[in-house]
Amino acid sequence: MNIDPAFQLVLIVDDCQLHCGVIKVVISQLGVNQIHITHNGRDALELCDNFEFDLIICDLEMPEMDGLALLSELAERKYSGRLCLLSGHDENILKLAAMMCQQLGLDLVASLSKPVTSDCLKSVLQTVGSPNTEKYCTKTLPSLHVDDLDKAFELGDLRNVYQPQCRFKDGVARGYEALIRWYHPEYGVLTPYVLLPLIEQANWHNRLFFCVLQQALNDFSKAKFLGTVSVNATHTNFAEPQFAKRVLECCREHGFNPSRLIIELTEMEAYQCDSVMVENFARLRLNGVELAIDDFGAGYSSLLKLADLPFTEMKIDRAQKWTPLVGHISSFLKWLT
């Protein structure tokens, strides 16, 4: 995964000296040796004036300047490193802080409840990667073309980053989601918002999927990572007659157990199942591959499709107001089973 913690510069911001000490010990054992500690937001900003941190681990509740105020100041100063938020309060506060990071354009890699486990911190460091790996693409970027993307495929400039997926009950990472990034030699790291329109234009959905899958299986096999790996796929992928067979062949080539692979179905509303898709779904499930519905919406047609797709996991779209409907959805899912 091209991750070298020894070169990562990390700042821990927490008013609890004991908690700072614990985090420092854990990430030191994981290979990080450039660690700064401060106990409030104002001191953190002074350090940011002198150092370019790759990761800031920040508590939300602190004296003088709390974590929320620090986030605003970091955005004002164009902080381009990664963020990991901590809180001992209700999980909803972490969710609100995460929304705030998104609105401010800050690169949040994790929101963790205290006490933080070593597994969670390991996941965060694995996501951070090398210094300044994630730069937000602005609308002022020159337009890129299919030929540029083809060259990126050939040169290996399309590379995975991995987002940890943690269990709610204990915060332990149970797997990772593979996310593609375009490491452009001139414009830095570009997100899928730049990449996907070109994929659509060239009809390279399968090329992209297997690029991500091959990298993920290679990374996980070499690094001996535990847990599952999730890869996104569209209806176009499942419409390919040999899709499932190719996926399983990739797993065999890397000695990767298919039961550790999760394929996330995106664009739920676009699925119009035919015999080819159904065969692909069935063959993957027959061999232990998990199927997840990504960003499941509240549409009536999406609910109906739950009865047809052999999914094993469902990710709820944050944009939907699901809280009043949870009971009804639970009853509906029990009826499906």
MIFI-623497 format. One record per residue: x, y, z of N, C-alpha, C, O in turn. Coordinates in steps of 0.05 Angstrom, whole numbers, plus 5000, padded with zeros to 4 digits. Example, Ala and Ser with C-alpha at 12.3 -4.5 7.8 and 13.67 -1.06 7.14 Angstrom:
<pts>
526448865156524649105156526449345156528549345169525749555142527349795143525850015157526850235161
</pts>
This chain:
<pts>
501649765000500050005000501750255000500750475002504450214998506250444997506050625021506050865020505750495045505450635070508050615086508950385092509150835094511550835111511151015134511651255132510150915157509551085180511951245190511651455202514351145184516751275195517051555184518351725196515851615161516151875148513652045153513452265142511851955169509352105175509852295198510952215219508952535196509152735217506452765229504552855216506152695255503552675268503352865291505252905307501052995293500453175316498153065332496053005320498453035358496252945376495353185392496953315405492753245390491653475404489353365423487253295414489953365449488053265468488853375495491153375503486853465510487453585536488053375558489053445579487553125552488152905571491052805566491552675545492852865584495652785581495952475580497552375565494352335595494452045596493651935568494951755558491552045557490551945531492652005510493151845492493852245511495952315492498252115493499352025473498952045518501151855522500551585511502351455499498151495515497351235505497451225474498551035462496351435462496351455432499251465422499851325402500951615435503751635427505051365428506551295409504651215449505950955452504950765430506650625417502350765424501250585404502250645377503250465362502150905368503050965341506150955338507150905316507550985361510450935360511050645354512850585339509550465367509850185362509150105334510049905323507450265321506750215293508650345273508250325249510750465283512950565266513150865263515050965250511351015275511551315273513551415293513351345317515451575284517451675303517551985304519152095319515852115288515652405288512952495299511052525284512852525326510352565339510552825356512352855372508552995353508353235370505753215386503753115376505753325410503453315427502853595438504653745446500253675438499453915450496653875462495253675456495854055480493453995496491154195491489154195505491454375471489254555464489654645435491854625424487554755424487554835396489455055389490755055368489755255407491555475401494455385398495855475380495355215416498055115414498354945389500554945377496254805382496354635357496754815333498354745315495455045332495755225309498555335307499655375286499755395331502555485331504455275319506255345303503955025326505554815314505154785284506954725269502654825276501954805247503355025231503754995207503955245244505355465231508255385225509555505207509255185240512055115237512554845224514754785215510454675224510754405213508454345194506254445197508954185173506854085155506153805164507453605155504053775180503353515191501853355170500153455155502453095169501052905152498452815164496552745151498352815191496052725206495752885232497752915247493352975237492753105263490552935276488352905265491152825300489252675316488152865336489652955354485552935334484553165350482053085366480152975355482153145392479853115409477953355404478853575397475353315408473453535403473153715427472653955424473353605451472853775475475553835489476853665500476254095487478754185499478454465510476654615501480154555529479954825539481055025519482454955501480455285524481455515508480355505479478855685472481155315464480055285437479454985433481254815433476854925429476054645426476654545398477554695380476054285394476654165368475054285345476054295323472554365350470954475329472154745319472254795295472954905338474255165330476855115315477555255297478254905324480754835311480354755282481854825264478154605277477554525249477154765231478154775209475654965241475255205225477855355219478255445197479555365239482155505236483955345216485355475200483855085217485454925199484554965170486154975151481954975167480855025140481655295130482355335106481555495147482355765140485255775131486055935114486955605144489755605137490455405115492855355110488455295102488755115079490354865087492054765072489754755110491154505119490454285099488054235094492454145089492053945068492653665077492453475061493353625103493853355113491353215121489153315114491552995134489352835143488452905171490053015187485952835177484952875204483652625215482452465201484052585241482652375256481352505281482852615297478752495283477352615305476852415328476252185323476952515352476452355376474352485393474152725394472752315407470852435425469852215445469551985437469452295470468252115489465352165493464052045510464152335476461352405477459752225459460652035447457252305456455352155439456452135410457652325400455951915398456851865370455752075351457052135330453352185356452252385339453952635337453952775316455352695358457152925357459452885338460153065323460452635337462552575318461452595290462852685272458952515286457752525259457452815250457952885227456652985269456453275262459153395255459453555237461153315271463953415266464953315238466253465224464253075231464952965205463653125183464853175162461153195187459753355167461053625164461253735142461953735187463253995187465853975171466454165155467353755174469853725159469253715129470753835113467153575122466353565094465753835082466553905060464253995098463454255089465954445086466054615069467854405104470254565104472354475083474354615078471954235072473854135053476354005066478453985054476053925091478253795106478153495100476053375096480453375101480753085093480652915118482652845131478252835126477752675150477952385142476652285124479652235157480051945151478651775171478051535166478051875195476651715216475451885237476552095244473251795249472051915272471851695293470251505290473351715315473551495334472451575362472951795371471051395374470051425401472251345420473651145416472451485442474351415463473151195481470751185485474851025492477750995488478450875460477050705451480550975448481350895421482950635423484750605440482350445405483850195405486250215386486350385368488150035391490550025374489849955345491050045326487849775342486949695315485949935299486549965275484450115312483350355299485650535291485650645268487550575308489750755302491450635279492550785263491750375279493250245257491850295231493150345210489150275231487650325207487950605197488250655173488050795216488351075208491051125195491251255174493151005207495851045195496050915168497451015150494750685164494750555138493350725117494150705094491450875125489951045106491551295099491351395077493051395118494451645114496551625092496651795074498151415092500051375071502351585072503051675094503451645050505751825049504752115052502452175048506652305058505852585062504452705039505152665016502352865046500853015026499752835003499852914980498652595010497752414990495052494979494252404957493552654994490752704985490353004982490153145002490153104958489653384953486953404939486353254920485353584948482753614936482953744908484353934904481453624890481353724863479553964861477253954871480454174850478854414848477654444820478554304801475654604818474254644792476054784772475354804748478354894781480055044763482054864748483654954732481954604754483754424740483254424710480954434702485354414694484954384665483454124659483653924674482054124637480453884631482353654623484353704609481653414631483153174624481553004605479053024604482952844589481552694568481952394571483552304588480552244555480751954556483551854551484451664564485051984533487751914528489551944553491351784557488952154568490452184593489951964613491751854626487351884614486651664632487851394623488751234639487851344596489051104586492051094593493050874600493351314591496151324599496551274629498451144637494651374645494751324674494451024680495850924698492650894666492450604670495050464663495950294678496250534641498650404631501050454650502650274654501250694661503550764677503150684707504950714723500750594714500250514742499750754759500250754783498650974747498151214763495451204777494851384793493851004772491350954786491950764809492450524804491750864834492550704856490450714879488950914881490350504894488350484915489250624941491650634947487350734955487650794983485450634998483550544985485850595024484050415038482850545062484150655080480250545063478650665085477750455104476350265096478550465130477750265149474750265153473450475154473650025157470849995164470749865192471449635195469750025211469949945239467149855249465149965241467249675268464749585281463749795301465449915315461149845302460050045320460549965349461150135366460249705355460249625384462949655398463049705422465149635382467749655395469849825380472049855390469049925356470950095341473149945327474950075316473149675328475249515316474849505286472649455277476949545270476749525241476349235233477849055240474149185219473548915210474048885181473748665170474949095168475549085139476249355128476349555143476649365102477449615089475949645062475349445049475349895055474149945029476350055011477750245018476649934987478650024968477550264952475450234940478950484952478050724938480250814919482650834926479550854894481550924873482251214873480551384878484751274868485751554866487551564841489051374835487451784828489151834804491552004813491152244819493951894813496352034821497552164797499252054783496452404791497252544766499952684771500352824791501852664752504552774756504553074758506353194769502453214747502453504747500453614767500953814780498053484770495853594786495553464813493653534827497353284820497153154846495152924846494652794826493952874869492152654873489252744866488252924878488052614846485452684837483452474847483952234847481052574854478952404865477352284842477652354819475552094849473751974828472052174814471052124792471552404826469852614813471152694786469652774768473752674784475052734759475252484741474952494717475652264754476152004741473651884728473751804705471451884743469151724734467751834708466851664692467552094704466452184678467952074654466752014633470652054656472251944635471851644632471851534609471451504654470851214653468251174639467950994622466251344645463651314632463951374602462751234585465451574595465751654567467051424551466351374528469051294562470551084548469350814552470250614540467350794570466050534576468150334587468350104578469750434606471850274618471150184646472850174664468650134651467750044678469249794687470149774710469449594669470749354677473749394680475049274698474849554663477749614665478349734693480349664705476649924701477050054727476649854750478249834769474449694749473849514770476149314775477049274797477149194753479248994756481949124763483748984774482349374756484749514765484749544795486749494808482449624806482149654835482349374849483749344869480949184838480848914850483648784851484448684872485048794828487748674827489648804848491148664861489549064850491249204869490449124898492249074914487849114903486949044930487848764938488848724960487448574920488148294927491148274930492148124947492648414913495648414916496548534942498248424956495348764949496148904974495448734998497148705016493048624998492248465022493748205024494248115046494448085002495947835002498747875012499847715028500048085002502848145009503048245038504848155052501248415046501448545072500248375094500548435118498948155087497647975106495648125124495548065148494048305112492048445127489748255134489048085118488648295157486348135166483748275157483748515150481548135158478948245152478348245122479648105107476248395115475148395088476148635072477148825084475848625046476348845029473948885011472848694999472949135009470649204993471449354968473149534969470249274945470749404920468149484907466249324907467949734897465449824885465149724856467049704841462649664849461949574822459349694814457649754831458949734788456449844778454849634763455849404760452449704755450749514740452149434714451649214704453749604702455249544678457149304682457449134664458449294705460149074711458648814712459448614701456348814726454748574729453448484703452548254701453248664684452048594658453948454640453248354619456548434648458548294633458347994639458547914662457947824618457447534623459647394639459047214655462147474635464347334648465247474674467347404685463647664684464547824707465147654731467447674742463347494740463747334764466047144761467647114780466347024738468546834733471246974735473146864746471347214724473847364725474547444754476847434762472547524769473047594797474147354812476147374827472947124809473846884823476546794814478146694830477146834788479846764778481946944791484146854797481347204794483147384807483747294836486047304845481647204850482047114877483846864878485646844895483446684859485146444858488046514852489846404864488446704833491146774826492746894850495146854852491347024868492647154891492446984917493347064938491246754915490846584938489046714959489546684983487146874950485447034967482746894971481346824951481946844995479346715001477046894992476847125002475346804973473146974963471247074985469947274982471146925008469347005029470247265043468747385058472747355037473747605048473247835030473948065036472047785007471547994987468648084988466847924989468248344989465548464988465448644963467148814959463448594946463048764923460648934929458448844934461049204928458949394935457549484910458749584891454949444909453349514886452549804888451049884906453549964869452850254869450550294848449850114834449550544848447350614829445050414830444150304810444050384855441950184859439550214841438450024831438850464836436350524821436650434792434650384778439150404782439550334754439450034748439449954725439249874769439349584764436649484753434549524764436949364729434649224717435648944712436748884691435148774731436348504731435448344707433048324701437348214693436748024672438247764680439347744701438147564662439247304668442247314673443347164689443647494658446547514661447247624689448947514702445847834697446447944724445747744746447347714765443547614743442747414763444747194765445447104787445747104742447846894743450346994756451546844772451147234751453547344764453147364794454847294810450747464802450147484831450347204844451647164864449047014831448946744842451646614844452346484864453346634823455946514822457746634844459246484857457646894847459247024868458446934896460146864912455846924901454846834927455446544932455946464954455246384911455746094913458646044922459245844935460446234914463246194922464046364946466446394951462146474960462646614985463146914984463447035004463047034960463447324957460947464969458747394962461447664986459247814997458348034978460048144963455848094978454748304962453448514980451848454997454248764976453248984993451849194975452649234952449849324986448549544972449649804983449449855007450949954965452350194974450450434972449050474951450350604993448750844993445850784985444750904967444650595000441950524994440050754999440050875021438350824979436551054981433850974991433350734997432151164994429551125005427351074984425051064991428151054959426251014938424650754940425750554949422150764932420450524933421550304916421550064924422650374892423750174874426150044887426649804882427750194902430050074916429249864936430449654938427049924951426049734970425149484957425649264967423849504935422849264920425149094911424948854911427349224903429649064893431048914914432548724908430548974939431748824961430848534960432348354967428448494951427348224950428648054928428547814928429848184908431048044885434048004887435047814876435448184900438348174901439248024926438248064948441247834922442147674945444247824961446547724966443648064971445548224985445948115013444147985025448348175025448948085052449548325070449948295094449648565058450248805074448949045060448649045036448249245076446949475065448149725078448149745103449049915062450050175072447950385067447050425045447150525089444950715087446050985077448151085087444651105058445351365048444951575070442751605081447051725077446851925098444952145092443752275109444552195066442752415058439852355064438252535065439152105068436352025073435752055103437452005120433352125109432452155137431251885146428851845144433051715155432251435160431151395188429651205192431751565207431151505234428151425239427651235253426251575228423451505232422651245218420551125225424351155199423550915183424950665192424350455180426750675211428350445218426650205226427149985217424550255242422750035250421449905226421249655225420450065208419149955184421049805166420349595156423449905163425449775147426149505159426449305145426549505186427149255200425049045195425648815190422549125197420348935193420348835164419748605159420949025146420948945117423148745112422748555097425548795124427748605119427148335131427848125119425848325154425048065166423147925148423147675145421248075135419347955117420747835093419947625083422947975084424347865060425747605067426047435049426547575092428047325099426147105109427146895116
</pts>
